[in-house]
Amino acid sequence: MAQYVTPRFMDSAVSREDIAAHLRIYGLIRSNLFILAKKHVYYDENDILWPTTEGRLFLRRSVYRFRLWIERVLRPKFEKCGPTHVGLDDHEIPPYDVALVLHAFMLHPRAFYSDTIRLFPELAVLNGFPLTQVADLITDDMVYIPKAEQVNFWESSTGEPFTAPLFTTPADSFTVTCPSCQHTFSALWMEASDDGMGSNLAAPCKQCGLLVTDLSYGAALFVSDLVRAKSGTGVGLAGTLLTEEGVLDEARSRSFTLEIARVIGLYDVEKLSLEDVISKLLSIPEDKLDSLSVDFLSFYGLPGGFSFDLGAGVLRQTGFASKMYHNGWTNPAFPKQCSAILEESISRYAGFLTLSMDRKAGSLGPAHDIDLVWHTHQLKPNYRTDFQKTFGWFLDHVDFAPIDTLGTWTMAWFSSPLLMQFGQQRPILMAAIAGR
Ligand SMILES: [Zn+2]
């Protein structure tokens, strides 16, 4: 049997203090769920969390507010400091709904990294997720209490109320920039979607008449990505930036992009109107898409222009927070009283990483305590570089595997002889503290 060595970076990658701060944030997410559960979300028979129509609108507004934070707070800071990972000043810490969107985004390291390169270089000023800065604002009753200067700074920078409005009123509006003529206009949240509740954006441009939708935004992004790749001034289409190892390869991204453009007959995209691009994108034959081995279209047309559905990510993390709550881990006394358990989870995470390295498969599902340490590591500034320095690639995190699959993997895995090397006697540590 091969010798399995604990990854060396684990010695300093995640501390008990990091996990304690993260658990406090999960406590906040859980108490937020408690509020949302009255009207915004529900569980189906498989214990999966779904948004109601009110919930969809709430999540969409949070993603909108997250993008405003990038543009109005991070961008000026980035222009001043450059990509120096300076981190946030206390007054720049956003409202909790925005912090939760960032949290969900960072838990998809591959999407987060490639969107930082391709769309939002401002995100580089973050020095990881502001774990302690956010945790310090959360009381033992799991209420988020911002500082006055934080509220003032947010409201004067964005024009949005600090506290996310739980319920949208018919008078609530937001700003739309037409992706075709760049005209900026105001639209009502409750009218600007095909069902009046935020599902799919649908606001007619008051200048050129284009129906502004998530898809028309996506098509405009597709055009600008393609044009920049052709002229050599940008990387390439979403989904082509990173190699399988998660390493940025700009030349490969650009040539892959041009190949895609030729295959789908959109190489001369600048000669087409946005409407024509949309209808061409919608009519690409299946077999052509299949031949491309990357589902690049799935990255275009999501709320806010991100290449990942952030609202859905927030909901999945809400589900995870609920598990942490039911196991007693979000109890504010837990990290101090049970520091040995956290210590053990950290070493179990090292075991999980070693197995992942061995299998080179990112879809293996760890037990919840290990998952918590993994999530915490992903929020740290060096997650990607920790991996790349040691292994030359990094482990992406997929949190939407079916629960049954996760359960099976977990059991199979943690009873495997390999893990005996790490002293893993208990298949699922949660069992030890359940029922608190
Ligand atoms: Zn327009």
Residues whose N, C-alpha, C, O or C-beta is under 5 A from the ligand:
A	BS01	ZN	C178 S180 C181 Q182 H183 C205 Q207 C208 G209 L210
